[in-house]
């Protein structure tokens, strides 16, 4: 039986996550996993390139969700005044 590499597992997880809209917490958790992989020097150059592309998409997801929450908060605060 062939052993599955950590990178193969990483990409499998990414492909599953990419097929659904992630919550902020899911995206942020994934970013933390990626940070751990990078800081632990667990990726080669080719893997790093793919993971950084994933991280960029996750950062956009987080940023977009934070923007929406900020806009909604501003509307609520304006209605209170």
ZIZI-V825692 format. One record per residue. N is the residue number from 1. SS is DSSP state (~ for helix, > for strand, _ for the rest). PSI is psi in whole degrees, -180 to 180 (none if undefined). Layout:
# ZIZI-V825692
{{N;SS;PSI} {N;SS;PSI}}
This chain:
# ZIZI-V825692
{{1;_;130} {2;_;134} {3;_;136} {4;_;130} {5;_;159} {6;~;-37} {7;~;-39} {8;~;-41} {9;~;-40} {10;~;-46} {11;~;-34} {12;~;-45} {13;~;-43} {14;~;-44} {15;~;-35} {16;~;-44} {17;~;-32} {18;~;-20} {19;_;-6} {20;_;158} {21;_;126} {22;_;146} {23;_;168} {24;~;-46} {25;~;-39} {26;~;-45} {27;~;-44} {28;~;-40} {29;~;-41} {30;~;-40} {31;~;-39} {32;~;-39} {33;~;-44} {34;~;-42} {35;~;-44} {36;~;-41} {37;~;-43} {38;~;-48} {39;~;-27} {40;_;4} {41;_;43} {42;_;5} {43;_;144} {44;_;179} {45;~;-43} {46;~;-41} {47;~;-41} {48;~;-42} {49;~;-46} {50;~;-41} {51;~;-37} {52;~;-35} {53;~;-42} {54;~;-45} {55;~;-39} {56;~;-43} {57;~;-39} {58;~;-39} {59;~;-40} {60;~;-42} {61;~;-48} {62;~;-45} {63;~;-45} {64;~;-43} {65;~;-40} {66;~;-37} {67;~;-45} {68;~;-45} {69;~;-41} {70;~;-46} {71;~;-45} {72;~;-39} {73;~;-42} {74;~;-41} {75;~;-43} {76;~;-45} {77;~;-35} {78;~;-35} {79;~;-24} {80;~;-35} {81;_;none}}
